[in-house]
């Protein structure tokens, strides 16, 4: 047991002294595309902060499906893609502050 602890401490010291700095990072798998269908009842262009704190344009769209309304926030000015009162099928990939729009199909 004591030998195992010493081994781990030595390895940790070698790793920390070997490069002169510590870097902690991770890689996440890109999310799969999501598809939703509904009637456009509201579209609003605004701003949000990205992962670096920089303001970016976003479009918030509210879709009504049966009796449930859901809002989605897409990156960029996508206002022209979503005519009010039109039925749409939207495919997108979720992101940090907004989702990347892949396709909008008017039904």
LUMFIKOL-991700 format. One record per atom (N, C-alpha, C, O): residue in one letter; x, y, z; residue number from 1; atom name. Coordinates in steps of 0.1 Angstrom, whole numbers, plus 5000, padded with zeros to 4 digits. Example, Ala and Ser with C-alpha at 12.3 -4.5 7.8 and 13.67 -1.06 7.14 Angstrom:
<torvexs>
+----+------+------+------+-----+----+
| aa |    u |    v |    w |   i | at |
+----+------+------+------+-----+----+
|  A | 5132 | 4943 | 5078 |   1 |  N |
|  A | 5123 | 4955 | 5078 |   1 | CA |
|  A | 5132 | 4967 | 5078 |   1 |  C |
|  A | 5142 | 4967 | 5085 |   1 |  O |
|  S | 5128 | 4978 | 5071 |   2 |  N |
|  S | 5137 | 4989 | 5071 |   2 | CA |
|  S | 5129 | 5000 | 5079 |   2 |  C |
|  S | 5134 | 5011 | 5080 |   2 |  O |
+----+------+------+------+-----+----+
</torvexs>
This chain:
<torvexs>
+----+------+------+------+-----+----+
| aa |    u |    v |    w |   i | at |
+----+------+------+------+-----+----+
|  X | 5008 | 4988 | 5000 |   1 |  N |
|  X | 5000 | 5000 | 5000 |   1 | CA |
|  X | 5009 | 5013 | 5000 |   1 |  C |
|  X | 5006 | 5022 | 4992 |   1 |  O |
|  X | 5019 | 5013 | 5009 |   2 |  N |
|  X | 5027 | 5024 | 5010 |   2 | CA |
|  X | 5035 | 5026 | 4997 |   2 |  C |
|  X | 5038 | 5037 | 4993 |   2 |  O |
|  X | 5039 | 5015 | 4991 |   3 |  N |
|  X | 5047 | 5016 | 4979 |   3 | CA |
|  X | 5038 | 5021 | 4967 |   3 |  C |
|  X | 5043 | 5029 | 4959 |   3 |  O |
|  X | 5025 | 5018 | 4967 |   4 |  N |
|  X | 5016 | 5023 | 4957 |   4 | CA |
|  X | 5014 | 5038 | 4958 |   4 |  C |
|  X | 5014 | 5045 | 4948 |   4 |  O |
|  X | 5013 | 5043 | 4971 |   5 |  N |
|  X | 5012 | 5058 | 4973 |   5 | CA |
|  X | 5024 | 5065 | 4969 |   5 |  C |
|  X | 5023 | 5075 | 4962 |   5 |  O |
|  X | 5036 | 5060 | 4972 |   6 |  N |
|  X | 5049 | 5066 | 4968 |   6 | CA |
|  X | 5050 | 5066 | 4953 |   6 |  C |
|  X | 5054 | 5076 | 4947 |   6 |  O |
|  X | 5046 | 5056 | 4946 |   7 |  N |
|  X | 5046 | 5055 | 4932 |   7 | CA |
|  X | 5038 | 5066 | 4925 |   7 |  C |
|  X | 5042 | 5073 | 4916 |   7 |  O |
|  X | 5026 | 5068 | 4930 |   8 |  N |
|  X | 5016 | 5078 | 4925 |   8 | CA |
|  X | 5022 | 5092 | 4928 |   8 |  C |
|  X | 5020 | 5101 | 4919 |   8 |  O |
|  X | 5028 | 5094 | 4939 |   9 |  N |
|  X | 5033 | 5107 | 4942 |   9 | CA |
|  X | 5045 | 5110 | 4933 |   9 |  C |
|  X | 5046 | 5122 | 4928 |   9 |  O |
|  X | 5053 | 5101 | 4930 |  10 |  N |
|  X | 5065 | 5103 | 4922 |  10 | CA |
|  X | 5060 | 5106 | 4907 |  10 |  C |
|  X | 5065 | 5115 | 4901 |  10 |  O |
|  X | 5050 | 5098 | 4903 |  11 |  N |
|  X | 5045 | 5100 | 4889 |  11 | CA |
|  X | 5039 | 5114 | 4888 |  11 |  C |
|  X | 5041 | 5121 | 4878 |  11 |  O |
|  X | 5031 | 5118 | 4898 |  12 |  N |
|  X | 5025 | 5131 | 4898 |  12 | CA |
|  X | 5036 | 5142 | 4898 |  12 |  C |
|  X | 5034 | 5152 | 4890 |  12 |  O |
|  X | 5047 | 5141 | 4906 |  13 |  N |
|  X | 5057 | 5151 | 4906 |  13 | CA |
|  X | 5064 | 5152 | 4892 |  13 |  C |
|  X | 5068 | 5163 | 4887 |  13 |  O |
|  X | 5067 | 5140 | 4886 |  14 |  N |
|  X | 5073 | 5140 | 4873 |  14 | CA |
|  X | 5064 | 5147 | 4862 |  14 |  C |
|  X | 5069 | 5155 | 4854 |  14 |  O |
|  X | 5051 | 5144 | 4863 |  15 |  N |
|  X | 5042 | 5150 | 4853 |  15 | CA |
|  X | 5042 | 5166 | 4855 |  15 |  C |
|  X | 5042 | 5173 | 4845 |  15 |  O |
|  X | 5041 | 5170 | 4867 |  16 |  N |
|  X | 5040 | 5184 | 4870 |  16 | CA |
|  X | 5053 | 5192 | 4867 |  16 |  C |
|  X | 5052 | 5204 | 4862 |  16 |  O |
|  X | 5064 | 5186 | 4869 |  17 |  N |
|  X | 5077 | 5193 | 4866 |  17 | CA |
|  X | 5081 | 5191 | 4852 |  17 |  C |
|  X | 5089 | 5199 | 4847 |  17 |  O |
|  X | 5076 | 5182 | 4845 |  18 |  N |
|  X | 5081 | 5179 | 4831 |  18 | CA |
|  X | 5077 | 5190 | 4821 |  18 |  C |
|  X | 5085 | 5192 | 4812 |  18 |  O |
|  X | 5066 | 5196 | 4822 |  19 |  N |
|  X | 5062 | 5206 | 4812 |  19 | CA |
|  X | 5062 | 5220 | 4817 |  19 |  C |
|  X | 5060 | 5229 | 4809 |  19 |  O |
|  X | 5063 | 5222 | 4830 |  20 |  N |
|  X | 5064 | 5236 | 4835 |  20 | CA |
|  X | 5051 | 5242 | 4837 |  20 |  C |
|  X | 5050 | 5254 | 4842 |  20 |  O |
|  X | 5040 | 5236 | 4833 |  21 |  N |
|  X | 5027 | 5242 | 4834 |  21 | CA |
|  X | 5017 | 5231 | 4835 |  21 |  C |
|  X | 5020 | 5219 | 4831 |  21 |  O |
|  X | 5005 | 5234 | 4839 |  22 |  N |
|  X | 4995 | 5224 | 4840 |  22 | CA |
|  X | 4983 | 5228 | 4831 |  22 |  C |
|  X | 4979 | 5240 | 4831 |  22 |  O |
|  X | 4979 | 5219 | 4823 |  23 |  N |
|  X | 4968 | 5222 | 4814 |  23 | CA |
|  X | 4956 | 5212 | 4817 |  23 |  C |
|  X | 4959 | 5200 | 4816 |  23 |  O |
|  X | 4945 | 5217 | 4819 |  24 |  N |
|  X | 4933 | 5208 | 4822 |  24 | CA |
|  X | 4923 | 5211 | 4810 |  24 |  C |
|  X | 4919 | 5223 | 4809 |  24 |  O |
|  X | 4920 | 5201 | 4803 |  25 |  N |
|  X | 4910 | 5203 | 4792 |  25 | CA |
|  X | 4902 | 5190 | 4790 |  25 |  C |
|  X | 4905 | 5180 | 4796 |  25 |  O |
|  X | 4892 | 5191 | 4782 |  26 |  N |
|  X | 4884 | 5180 | 4779 |  26 | CA |
|  X | 4879 | 5181 | 4765 |  26 |  C |
|  X | 4878 | 5192 | 4759 |  26 |  O |
|  X | 4875 | 5170 | 4759 |  27 |  N |
|  X | 4869 | 5170 | 4746 |  27 | CA |
|  X | 4855 | 5163 | 4747 |  27 |  C |
|  X | 4854 | 5153 | 4753 |  27 |  O |
|  X | 4846 | 5170 | 4742 |  28 |  N |
|  X | 4832 | 5165 | 4743 |  28 | CA |
|  X | 4828 | 5161 | 4729 |  28 |  C |
|  X | 4832 | 5167 | 4719 |  28 |  O |
|  X | 4820 | 5150 | 4728 |  29 |  N |
|  X | 4815 | 5146 | 4715 |  29 | CA |
|  X | 4804 | 5156 | 4711 |  29 |  C |
|  X | 4796 | 5160 | 4719 |  29 |  O |
|  X | 4805 | 5159 | 4698 |  30 |  N |
|  X | 4794 | 5168 | 4693 |  30 | CA |
|  X | 4781 | 5161 | 4695 |  30 |  C |
|  X | 4779 | 5149 | 4693 |  30 |  O |
|  X | 4771 | 5169 | 4698 |  31 |  N |
|  X | 4757 | 5163 | 4700 |  31 | CA |
|  X | 4751 | 5159 | 4687 |  31 |  C |
|  X | 4755 | 5165 | 4676 |  31 |  O |
|  X | 4742 | 5150 | 4687 |  32 |  N |
|  X | 4735 | 5146 | 4675 |  32 | CA |
|  X | 4724 | 5156 | 4671 |  32 |  C |
|  X | 4719 | 5163 | 4680 |  32 |  O |
|  X | 4721 | 5157 | 4659 |  33 |  N |
|  X | 4710 | 5166 | 4655 |  33 | CA |
|  X | 4697 | 5162 | 4661 |  33 |  C |
|  X | 4694 | 5151 | 4663 |  33 |  O |
|  X | 4689 | 5173 | 4664 |  34 |  N |
|  X | 4676 | 5171 | 4669 |  34 | CA |
|  X | 4666 | 5177 | 4659 |  34 |  C |
|  X | 4669 | 5187 | 4652 |  34 |  O |
|  X | 4655 | 5170 | 4658 |  35 |  N |
|  X | 4645 | 5175 | 4648 |  35 | CA |
|  X | 4632 | 5177 | 4656 |  35 |  C |
|  X | 4627 | 5169 | 4664 |  35 |  O |
|  X | 4626 | 5189 | 4654 |  36 |  N |
|  X | 4613 | 5192 | 4660 |  36 | CA |
|  X | 4604 | 5198 | 4649 |  36 |  C |
|  X | 4608 | 5203 | 4639 |  36 |  O |
|  X | 4591 | 5196 | 4651 |  37 |  N |
|  X | 4581 | 5200 | 4642 |  37 | CA |
|  X | 4570 | 5208 | 4650 |  37 |  C |
|  X | 4566 | 5205 | 4661 |  37 |  O |
|  X | 4566 | 5219 | 4644 |  38 |  N |
|  X | 4555 | 5227 | 4650 |  38 | CA |
|  X | 4552 | 5239 | 4641 |  38 |  C |
|  X | 4557 | 5241 | 4630 |  38 |  O |
|  X | 4542 | 5247 | 4647 |  39 |  N |
|  X | 4538 | 5259 | 4640 |  39 | CA |
|  X | 4545 | 5271 | 4647 |  39 |  C |
|  X | 4545 | 5272 | 4659 |  39 |  O |
|  X | 4551 | 5280 | 4638 |  40 |  N |
|  X | 4558 | 5291 | 4644 |  40 | CA |
|  X | 4548 | 5301 | 4649 |  40 |  C |
|  X | 4539 | 5306 | 4642 |  40 |  O |
|  X | 4549 | 5304 | 4662 |  41 |  N |
|  X | 4540 | 5314 | 4668 |  41 | CA |
|  X | 4548 | 5327 | 4673 |  41 |  C |
|  X | 4541 | 5337 | 4676 |  41 |  O |
|  X | 4561 | 5326 | 4673 |  42 |  N |
|  X | 4569 | 5338 | 4677 |  42 | CA |
|  X | 4583 | 5337 | 4672 |  42 |  C |
|  X | 4589 | 5326 | 4673 |  42 |  O |
|  X | 4588 | 5348 | 4667 |  43 |  N |
|  X | 4602 | 5349 | 4663 |  43 | CA |
|  X | 4608 | 5362 | 4668 |  43 |  C |
|  X | 4602 | 5372 | 4666 |  43 |  O |
|  X | 4620 | 5361 | 4674 |  44 |  N |
|  X | 4626 | 5373 | 4680 |  44 | CA |
|  X | 4641 | 5372 | 4678 |  44 |  C |
|  X | 4647 | 5362 | 4682 |  44 |  O |
|  X | 4647 | 5383 | 4672 |  45 |  N |
|  X | 4662 | 5383 | 4671 |  45 | CA |
|  X | 4667 | 5392 | 4683 |  45 |  C |
|  X | 4662 | 5402 | 4686 |  45 |  O |
|  X | 4678 | 5386 | 4689 |  46 |  N |
|  X | 4684 | 5393 | 4700 |  46 | CA |
|  X | 4699 | 5390 | 4701 |  46 |  C |
|  X | 4705 | 5386 | 4691 |  46 |  O |
|  X | 4704 | 5391 | 4713 |  47 |  N |
|  X | 4718 | 5388 | 4715 |  47 | CA |
|  X | 4720 | 5379 | 4727 |  47 |  C |
|  X | 4711 | 5378 | 4736 |  47 |  O |
|  X | 4731 | 5371 | 4727 |  48 |  N |
|  X | 4735 | 5363 | 4738 |  48 | CA |
|  X | 4750 | 5363 | 4739 |  48 |  C |
|  X | 4757 | 5367 | 4729 |  48 |  O |
|  X | 4756 | 5358 | 4750 |  49 |  N |
|  X | 4770 | 5358 | 4751 |  49 | CA |
|  X | 4775 | 5344 | 4748 |  49 |  C |
|  X | 4769 | 5334 | 4752 |  49 |  O |
|  X | 4786 | 5343 | 4740 |  50 |  N |
|  X | 4791 | 5330 | 4736 |  50 | CA |
|  X | 4800 | 5325 | 4748 |  50 |  C |
|  X | 4801 | 5331 | 4758 |  50 |  O |
|  X | 4807 | 5314 | 4746 |  51 |  N |
|  X | 4816 | 5308 | 4756 |  51 | CA |
|  X | 4827 | 5317 | 4760 |  51 |  C |
|  X | 4833 | 5316 | 4771 |  51 |  O |
|  X | 4831 | 5327 | 4752 |  52 |  N |
|  X | 4841 | 5336 | 4755 |  52 | CA |
|  X | 4836 | 5350 | 4761 |  52 |  C |
|  X | 4844 | 5359 | 4763 |  52 |  O |
|  X | 4823 | 5350 | 4762 |  53 |  N |
|  X | 4817 | 5362 | 4768 |  53 | CA |
|  X | 4814 | 5373 | 4757 |  53 |  C |
|  X | 4811 | 5385 | 4761 |  53 |  O |
|  X | 4815 | 5370 | 4745 |  54 |  N |
|  X | 4813 | 5379 | 4734 |  54 | CA |
|  X | 4799 | 5379 | 4730 |  54 |  C |
|  X | 4793 | 5368 | 4728 |  54 |  O |
|  X | 4792 | 5390 | 4727 |  55 |  N |
|  X | 4778 | 5391 | 4723 |  55 | CA |
|  X | 4777 | 5386 | 4709 |  55 |  C |
|  X | 4785 | 5390 | 4700 |  55 |  O |
|  X | 4767 | 5377 | 4706 |  56 |  N |
|  X | 4765 | 5372 | 4693 |  56 | CA |
|  X | 4750 | 5373 | 4690 |  56 |  C |
|  X | 4741 | 5374 | 4700 |  56 |  O |
|  X | 4746 | 5374 | 4678 |  57 |  N |
|  X | 4732 | 5375 | 4674 |  57 | CA |
|  X | 4726 | 5361 | 4675 |  57 |  C |
|  X | 4732 | 5351 | 4672 |  57 |  O |
|  X | 4714 | 5361 | 4681 |  58 |  N |
|  X | 4706 | 5348 | 4682 |  58 | CA |
|  X | 4692 | 5350 | 4678 |  58 |  C |
|  X | 4687 | 5362 | 4679 |  58 |  O |
|  X | 4685 | 5340 | 4674 |  59 |  N |
|  X | 4671 | 5341 | 4670 |  59 | CA |
|  X | 4663 | 5331 | 4679 |  59 |  C |
|  X | 4666 | 5319 | 4679 |  59 |  O |
|  X | 4654 | 5336 | 4687 |  60 |  N |
|  X | 4645 | 5327 | 4695 |  60 | CA |
|  X | 4632 | 5325 | 4688 |  60 |  C |
|  X | 4625 | 5334 | 4684 |  60 |  O |
|  X | 4629 | 5312 | 4687 |  61 |  N |
|  X | 4617 | 5308 | 4679 |  61 | CA |
|  X | 4608 | 5300 | 4689 |  61 |  C |
|  X | 4613 | 5291 | 4695 |  61 |  O |
|  X | 4595 | 5303 | 4689 |  62 |  N |
|  X | 4586 | 5295 | 4697 |  62 | CA |
|  X | 4577 | 5287 | 4687 |  62 |  C |
|  X | 4571 | 5293 | 4678 |  62 |  O |
|  X | 4577 | 5274 | 4689 |  63 |  N |
|  X | 4569 | 5265 | 4681 |  63 | CA |
|  X | 4558 | 5259 | 4689 |  63 |  C |
|  X | 4560 | 5256 | 4701 |  63 |  O |
|  X | 4546 | 5259 | 4683 |  64 |  N |
|  X | 4535 | 5253 | 4690 |  64 | CA |
|  X | 4532 | 5239 | 4683 |  64 |  C |
|  X | 4530 | 5238 | 4671 |  64 |  O |
|  X | 4532 | 5229 | 4691 |  65 |  N |
|  X | 4529 | 5215 | 4687 |  65 | CA |
|  X | 4518 | 5210 | 4695 |  65 |  C |
|  X | 4520 | 5207 | 4707 |  65 |  O |
|  X | 4506 | 5208 | 4689 |  66 |  N |
|  X | 4494 | 5204 | 4697 |  66 | CA |
|  X | 4491 | 5215 | 4707 |  66 |  C |
|  X | 4487 | 5226 | 4703 |  66 |  O |
|  X | 4492 | 5212 | 4719 |  67 |  N |
|  X | 4489 | 5222 | 4730 |  67 | CA |
|  X | 4501 | 5227 | 4737 |  67 |  C |
|  X | 4500 | 5234 | 4747 |  67 |  O |
|  X | 4513 | 5222 | 4733 |  68 |  N |
|  X | 4526 | 5225 | 4739 |  68 | CA |
|  X | 4534 | 5235 | 4731 |  68 |  C |
|  X | 4535 | 5233 | 4719 |  68 |  O |
|  X | 4539 | 5245 | 4737 |  69 |  N |
|  X | 4548 | 5255 | 4730 |  69 | CA |
|  X | 4562 | 5253 | 4736 |  69 |  C |
|  X | 4564 | 5253 | 4748 |  69 |  O |
|  X | 4572 | 5253 | 4727 |  70 |  N |
|  X | 4586 | 5252 | 4731 |  70 | CA |
|  X | 4593 | 5263 | 4724 |  70 |  C |
|  X | 4591 | 5266 | 4712 |  70 |  O |
|  X | 4603 | 5269 | 4731 |  71 |  N |
|  X | 4612 | 5279 | 4725 |  71 | CA |
|  X | 4626 | 5274 | 4723 |  71 |  C |
|  X | 4631 | 5266 | 4731 |  71 |  O |
|  X | 4632 | 5278 | 4712 |  72 |  N |
|  X | 4645 | 5273 | 4708 |  72 | CA |
|  X | 4653 | 5286 | 4704 |  72 |  C |
|  X | 4648 | 5295 | 4698 |  72 |  O |
|  X | 4666 | 5286 | 4707 |  73 |  N |
|  X | 4674 | 5297 | 4704 |  73 | CA |
|  X | 4685 | 5292 | 4694 |  73 |  C |
|  X | 4693 | 5283 | 4697 |  73 |  O |
|  X | 4685 | 5299 | 4682 |  74 |  N |
|  X | 4694 | 5295 | 4672 |  74 | CA |
|  X | 4705 | 5306 | 4670 |  74 |  C |
|  X | 4702 | 5318 | 4671 |  74 |  O |
|  X | 4717 | 5302 | 4666 |  75 |  N |
|  X | 4728 | 5312 | 4664 |  75 | CA |
|  X | 4725 | 5320 | 4651 |  75 |  C |
|  X | 4720 | 5314 | 4641 |  75 |  O |
|  X | 4728 | 5333 | 4652 |  76 |  N |
|  X | 4726 | 5342 | 4640 |  76 | CA |
|  X | 4712 | 5347 | 4639 |  76 |  C |
|  X | 4703 | 5344 | 4646 |  76 |  O |
|  X | 4711 | 5355 | 4629 |  77 |  N |
|  X | 4698 | 5361 | 4625 |  77 | CA |
|  X | 4691 | 5352 | 4616 |  77 |  C |
|  X | 4694 | 5351 | 4604 |  77 |  O |
|  X | 4682 | 5344 | 4621 |  78 |  N |
|  X | 4675 | 5334 | 4613 |  78 | CA |
|  X | 4660 | 5338 | 4610 |  78 |  C |
|  X | 4652 | 5329 | 4607 |  78 |  O |
|  X | 4657 | 5350 | 4613 |  79 |  N |
|  X | 4643 | 5355 | 4612 |  79 | CA |
|  X | 4636 | 5351 | 4599 |  79 |  C |
|  X | 4624 | 5347 | 4600 |  79 |  O |
|  X | 4642 | 5352 | 4588 |  80 |  N |
|  X | 4636 | 5349 | 4575 |  80 | CA |
|  X | 4633 | 5335 | 4573 |  80 |  C |
|  X | 4625 | 5331 | 4564 |  80 |  O |
|  X | 4639 | 5326 | 4581 |  81 |  N |
|  X | 4636 | 5312 | 4580 |  81 | CA |
|  X | 4623 | 5307 | 4586 |  81 |  C |
|  X | 4618 | 5296 | 4583 |  81 |  O |
|  X | 4617 | 5316 | 4595 |  82 |  N |
|  X | 4606 | 5312 | 4603 |  82 | CA |
|  X | 4594 | 5321 | 4601 |  82 |  C |
|  X | 4592 | 5330 | 4609 |  82 |  O |
|  X | 4586 | 5320 | 4590 |  83 |  N |
|  X | 4574 | 5328 | 4588 |  83 | CA |
|  X | 4564 | 5325 | 4599 |  83 |  C |
|  X | 4561 | 5313 | 4602 |  83 |  O |
|  X | 4558 | 5335 | 4605 |  84 |  N |
|  X | 4548 | 5334 | 4615 |  84 | CA |
|  X | 4536 | 5326 | 4610 |  84 |  C |
|  X | 4532 | 5327 | 4598 |  84 |  O |
|  X | 4531 | 5317 | 4618 |  85 |  N |
|  X | 4519 | 5308 | 4615 |  85 | CA |
|  X | 4522 | 5298 | 4605 |  85 |  C |
|  X | 4512 | 5292 | 4599 |  85 |  O |
|  X | 4534 | 5295 | 4601 |  86 |  N |
|  X | 4537 | 5284 | 4592 |  86 | CA |
|  X | 4542 | 5272 | 4599 |  86 |  C |
|  X | 4549 | 5273 | 4610 |  86 |  O |
|  X | 4538 | 5260 | 4594 |  87 |  N |
|  X | 4543 | 5247 | 4600 |  87 | CA |
|  X | 4557 | 5245 | 4595 |  87 |  C |
|  X | 4560 | 5246 | 4583 |  87 |  O |
|  X | 4566 | 5241 | 4604 |  88 |  N |
|  X | 4580 | 5238 | 4600 |  88 | CA |
|  X | 4585 | 5226 | 4607 |  88 |  C |
|  X | 4580 | 5221 | 4617 |  88 |  O |
|  X | 4595 | 5220 | 4600 |  89 |  N |
|  X | 4603 | 5209 | 4606 |  89 | CA |
|  X | 4617 | 5215 | 4607 |  89 |  C |
|  X | 4623 | 5218 | 4597 |  89 |  O |
|  X | 4623 | 5215 | 4619 |  90 |  N |
|  X | 4636 | 5221 | 4621 |  90 | CA |
|  X | 4646 | 5211 | 4626 |  90 |  C |
|  X | 4643 | 5203 | 4635 |  90 |  O |
|  X | 4658 | 5211 | 4620 |  91 |  N |
|  X | 4668 | 5202 | 4624 |  91 | CA |
|  X | 4680 | 5211 | 4629 |  91 |  C |
|  X | 4684 | 5220 | 4622 |  91 |  O |
|  X | 4685 | 5208 | 4641 |  92 |  N |
|  X | 4696 | 5216 | 4647 |  92 | CA |
|  X | 4705 | 5208 | 4656 |  92 |  C |
|  X | 4701 | 5197 | 4660 |  92 |  O |
|  X | 4716 | 5213 | 4660 |  93 |  N |
|  X | 4725 | 5207 | 4669 |  93 | CA |
|  X | 4726 | 5217 | 4681 |  93 |  C |
|  X | 4730 | 5229 | 4679 |  93 |  O |
|  X | 4724 | 5212 | 4693 |  94 |  N |
|  X | 4724 | 5221 | 4705 |  94 | CA |
|  X | 4738 | 5226 | 4708 |  94 |  C |
|  X | 4748 | 5219 | 4705 |  94 |  O |
|  X | 4739 | 5238 | 4712 |  95 |  N |
|  X | 4752 | 5244 | 4716 |  95 | CA |
|  X | 4751 | 5251 | 4730 |  95 |  C |
|  X | 4741 | 5249 | 4737 |  95 |  O |
|  X | 4762 | 5258 | 4733 |  96 |  N |
|  X | 4763 | 5264 | 4747 |  96 | CA |
|  X | 4753 | 5275 | 4748 |  96 |  C |
|  X | 4744 | 5274 | 4757 |  96 |  O |
|  X | 4753 | 5285 | 4740 |  97 |  N |
|  X | 4744 | 5297 | 4742 |  97 | CA |
|  X | 4733 | 5297 | 4731 |  97 |  C |
|  X | 4723 | 5304 | 4732 |  97 |  O |
|  X | 4735 | 5289 | 4720 |  98 |  N |
|  X | 4726 | 5288 | 4710 |  98 | CA |
|  X | 4728 | 5275 | 4702 |  98 |  C |
|  X | 4738 | 5269 | 4703 |  98 |  O |
|  X | 4718 | 5271 | 4694 |  99 |  N |
|  X | 4719 | 5259 | 4687 |  99 | CA |
|  X | 4722 | 5263 | 4672 |  99 |  C |
|  X | 4718 | 5273 | 4667 |  99 |  O |
|  X | 4730 | 5254 | 4666 | 100 |  N |
|  X | 4733 | 5256 | 4652 | 100 | CA |
|  X | 4722 | 5250 | 4643 | 100 |  C |
|  X | 4719 | 5238 | 4644 | 100 |  O |
|  X | 4716 | 5258 | 4635 | 101 |  N |
|  X | 4705 | 5254 | 4626 | 101 | CA |
|  X | 4711 | 5247 | 4614 | 101 |  C |
|  X | 4719 | 5252 | 4607 | 101 |  O |
|  X | 4706 | 5235 | 4612 | 102 |  N |
|  X | 4710 | 5227 | 4601 | 102 | CA |
|  X | 4700 | 5228 | 4589 | 102 |  C |
|  X | 4704 | 5230 | 4577 | 102 |  O |
|  X | 4687 | 5227 | 4592 | 103 |  N |
|  X | 4677 | 5228 | 4581 | 103 | CA |
|  X | 4663 | 5232 | 4587 | 103 |  C |
|  X | 4659 | 5229 | 4598 | 103 |  O |
|  X | 4656 | 5240 | 4579 | 104 |  N |
|  X | 4643 | 5244 | 4582 | 104 | CA |
|  X | 4634 | 5240 | 4569 | 104 |  C |
|  X | 4637 | 5245 | 4558 | 104 |  O |
|  X | 4624 | 5232 | 4571 | 105 |  N |
|  X | 4616 | 5228 | 4560 | 105 | CA |
|  X | 4602 | 5233 | 4563 | 105 |  C |
|  X | 4596 | 5230 | 4573 | 105 |  O |
|  X | 4596 | 5241 | 4554 | 106 |  N |
|  X | 4582 | 5245 | 4555 | 106 | CA |
|  X | 4573 | 5234 | 4551 | 106 |  C |
|  X | 4575 | 5228 | 4540 | 106 |  O |
|  X | 4563 | 5230 | 4559 | 107 |  N |
|  X | 4555 | 5219 | 4557 | 107 | CA |
|  X | 4541 | 5223 | 4551 | 107 |  C |
|  X | 4533 | 5215 | 4548 | 107 |  O |
+----+------+------+------+-----+----+
</torvexs>
